[in-house]
Amino acid sequence: MADADLVIIGAGAAGLAAAHFAGEAARGTGTRVLILDGARKPGAKILVSGGGRCNVTNEHVTTDDYFGGPSTIVRRVLRSFDERCTRGWMNDLGVRLKLEPTGKYFPKSDRARTVLDGLLKGVERTGVEMLAGARVEGIEHGDGLFTIRLRSGDSMTSSRVILATGGLSLPKSGSDGWGLEVAGELGHSIRPTTPALSPLVLRRNETVGGRFANFSGLTLDAHLLLLDEKGRTVYSWRDSTLFTHFGLSGPAPLNLSRHVLQARAAHPGAVYRTVLGLAEFEKPDEAEQWLLQEANRNGRRQVSSVLSTILPDRIAQAFAENDGRLAEMNKTRRRELAIALAMLEIDVVSDRGYSFAETTAGGVELREVNAQTMESRIVPGLHFCGEMLDVDGRIGGFNFQWAWATGYLAGLGAMKHLVAGKR
Ligand SMILES: Cc1cc2nc3c(=O)[nH]c(=O)nc-3n(C[C@H](O)[C@H](O)[C@H](O)COP(=O)(O)OP(=O)(O)OC[C@H]3O[C@@H](n4cnc5c(N)ncnc54)[C@H](O)[C@@H]3O)c2cc1C
């Protein structure tokens, strides 16, 4: 197979961004840029993203929206290609965006296909060659050259490689952690990985705080908190929470998942508590105060009926247990109910795994990568971008923003060296 100057491995969001910007910089330089993907039809993850609508970026993107590697490095990357750059670039690709009240940007068509087609056509226009169905099985590095071996038995050499093979989420899309193994073999430190933005599985238990099987399909505006052994808040997030047959899904549980899983992975013996509270109440005292006020106003009403003014009926009934009229509730039971409303301990036994996770926490150690070019500080000529780096964003378009920004830097960074080398 013909050799190339730059080979990009992985044609997901990050790889396509890298290919587009590298391709533009390569015009007229006689540089051959090739992008490979193991999938016959690249871009599967883009197509399923945002419920099939692809949440491309967010109105406000800051380092607070990301976890993992040092925020100073994340900030430098995000500043180089921010959300305004994404919007302008999408416009150039013919993808019209609309802003929703949540701050999320989607294509006006409401179809992720518009974004993928815009990217694929944009890459094609730059003259970058795309090879689909080309799974890479090995990379060797020596004498300033990379040898890339494909599953088909073919191989090629290249002086620069961009690894854009994703993390471990949605493995059926072709992202199964292979790139992380290769990066490790080439000498990079890999921060321990866990699923992120994954639904949470609760212990099967018929009481309130258990699996909530009876609540399946209901949503609540809730605070979710992760507390450490001393009761200190590790992470908290307020957003919609969806009850399912296995546990919890929706924005708040998905955002919490990486914190639960990373904390457990880092401190296997430690006891972390997960707590769910109605958004109306910051603390049990506030819930207790509300119950007292309601008892004064509506003391003759049944507790379940009062609770159903702030909760779906099925949940109100479960919380009220065998309570009768509100005015007859004693102090101990009122406190117990207030705690359940504001700080209900839930028993998270696991997550739903990489097959249901939207991204990966952990990955290639950020300090080992130059934040201006995404080039490895360990293997000259090797660049990284996207989900395989030790950075994961919360729900809201932040993971794509990371993929576009790192793809942009890796594509331009690799080309800068190649063009300088040709002069
Ligand atoms: C269901 C779902 C919904 C999501 N929704 C959103 C959203 O709306 N907004 C948002 O910001 N983020 C969303 N995300 C996250 C976002 O999709 C990812 O952060 C992003 O796609 C990561 O891009 P990437 O290019 O780094 O990796 P990937 O998209 O995983 O691409 C990696 C590519 O590398 C290829 N590859 C892997 N190994 C090899 C190999 N050995 N040889 C050749 N090719 C290989 C794979 O086939 C794949 O095409 C969602 C994710 C999921 C799963």
The ligand as a Tripos MOL2 file, in Angstrom:
@<TRIPOS>MOLECULE
LIG
   53    58     1     0     0
SMALL
NO_CHARGES

@<TRIPOS>ATOM
      1 C1        -25.1490    7.4290   22.4780 C.3       1 LIG1
      2 C2        -24.1800    8.5840   22.4870 C.ar      1 LIG1
      3 C3        -24.6480    9.8800   22.4060 C.ar      1 LIG1
      4 C4        -23.7520   10.9410   22.4390 C.ar      1 LIG1
      5 N1        -24.2370   12.2110   22.3010 N.ar      1 LIG1
      6 C5        -23.3770   13.2550   22.3370 C.ar      1 LIG1
      7 C6        -23.8340   14.5890   22.0970 C.ar      1 LIG1
      8 O1        -24.9960   14.8150   21.7070 O.2       1 LIG1
      9 N2        -22.9310   15.6090   22.2440 N.ar      1 LIG1
     10 C7        -21.6120   15.3850   22.5740 C.ar      1 LIG1
     11 O2        -20.8670   16.3520   22.7110 O.2       1 LIG1
     12 N3        -21.1470   14.1310   22.7270 N.ar      1 LIG1
     13 C8        -21.9850   13.0720   22.5980 C.ar      1 LIG1
     14 N4        -21.5020   11.8010   22.7320 N.ar      1 LIG1
     15 C9        -20.0540   11.6270   22.9160 C.3       1 LIG1
     16 C10       -19.3270   11.7840   21.5710 C.3       1 LIG1
     17 O3        -19.9920   10.9760   20.6130 O.3       1 LIG1
     18 C11       -17.8610   11.3590   21.7000 C.3       1 LIG1
     19 O4        -17.2490   12.1570   22.6710 O.3       1 LIG1
     20 C12       -17.1150   11.5460   20.3820 C.3       1 LIG1
     21 O5        -17.7630   10.8360   19.3490 O.3       1 LIG1
     22 C13       -15.6750   11.0410   20.4920 C.3       1 LIG1
     23 O6        -15.0910   11.1910   19.2400 O.3       1 LIG1
     24 P1        -13.7430   10.4590   18.8800 P.3       1 LIG1
     25 O7        -13.5010   10.7490   17.4340 O.co2     1 LIG1
     26 O8        -12.6930   10.7580   19.8460 O.co2     1 LIG1
     27 O9        -14.0450    8.8870   19.0430 O.3       1 LIG1
     28 P2        -15.0520    7.9410   18.2580 P.3       1 LIG1
     29 O10       -16.2550    8.6800   17.8470 O.co2     1 LIG1
     30 O11       -15.2250    6.7520   19.1240 O.co2     1 LIG1
     31 O12       -14.2810    7.5510   16.9150 O.3       1 LIG1
     32 C14       -13.1970    6.6570   16.9170 C.3       1 LIG1
     33 C15       -13.1050    6.0190   15.5460 C.3       1 LIG1
     34 O13       -11.9180    5.2300   15.4980 O.3       1 LIG1
     35 C16       -12.1890    4.0230   14.8200 C.3       1 LIG1
     36 N5        -11.2330    3.0110   15.2700 N.ar      1 LIG1
     37 C17       -11.0510    2.5290   16.5270 C.ar      1 LIG1
     38 N6        -10.0710    1.6160   16.5500 N.ar      1 LIG1
     39 C18        -9.6110    1.5210   15.2690 C.ar      1 LIG1
     40 C19        -8.5800    0.7380   14.6530 C.ar      1 LIG1
     41 N7         -7.8430   -0.1140   15.3410 N.pl3     1 LIG1
     42 N8         -8.3780    0.8770   13.3080 N.ar      1 LIG1
     43 C20        -9.1260    1.7680   12.5920 C.ar      1 LIG1
     44 N9        -10.0960    2.5260   13.1170 N.ar      1 LIG1
     45 C21       -10.3300    2.4020   14.4580 C.ar      1 LIG1
     46 C22       -13.6220    3.6910   15.1830 C.3       1 LIG1
     47 O14       -14.2160    2.8450   14.2040 O.3       1 LIG1
     48 C23       -14.2650    5.0800   15.2330 C.3       1 LIG1
     49 O15       -14.8260    5.4340   13.9970 O.3       1 LIG1
     50 C24       -22.3670   10.7070   22.6180 C.ar      1 LIG1
     51 C25       -21.8990    9.3980   22.6690 C.ar      1 LIG1
     52 C26       -22.7880    8.3270   22.5980 C.ar      1 LIG1
     53 C27       -22.2500    6.9240   22.6500 C.3       1 LIG1
@<TRIPOS>BOND
     1     1     2 1
     2     2     3 ar
     3     2    52 ar
     4     3     4 ar
     5     4     5 ar
     6     4    50 ar
     7     5     6 ar
     8     6     7 ar
     9     6    13 1
    10     7     8 2
    11     7     9 ar
    12     9    10 ar
    13    10    11 2
    14    10    12 ar
    15    12    13 ar
    16    13    14 ar
    17    14    15 1
    18    14    50 ar
    19    15    16 1
    20    16    17 1
    21    16    18 1
    22    18    19 1
    23    18    20 1
    24    20    21 1
    25    20    22 1
    26    22    23 1
    27    23    24 1
    28    24    25 2
    29    24    26 1
    30    24    27 1
    31    27    28 1
    32    28    29 2
    33    28    30 1
    34    28    31 1
    35    31    32 1
    36    32    33 1
    37    33    34 1
    38    33    48 1
    39    34    35 1
    40    35    36 1
    41    35    46 1
    42    36    37 ar
    43    36    45 ar
    44    37    38 ar
    45    38    39 ar
    46    39    40 ar
    47    39    45 ar
    48    40    41 1
    49    40    42 ar
    50    42    43 ar
    51    43    44 ar
    52    44    45 ar
    53    46    47 1
    54    46    48 1
    55    48    49 1
    56    50    51 ar
    57    51    52 ar
    58    52    53 1
@<TRIPOS>SUBSTRUCTURE
     1 LIG1         1 GROUP 0 **** ****
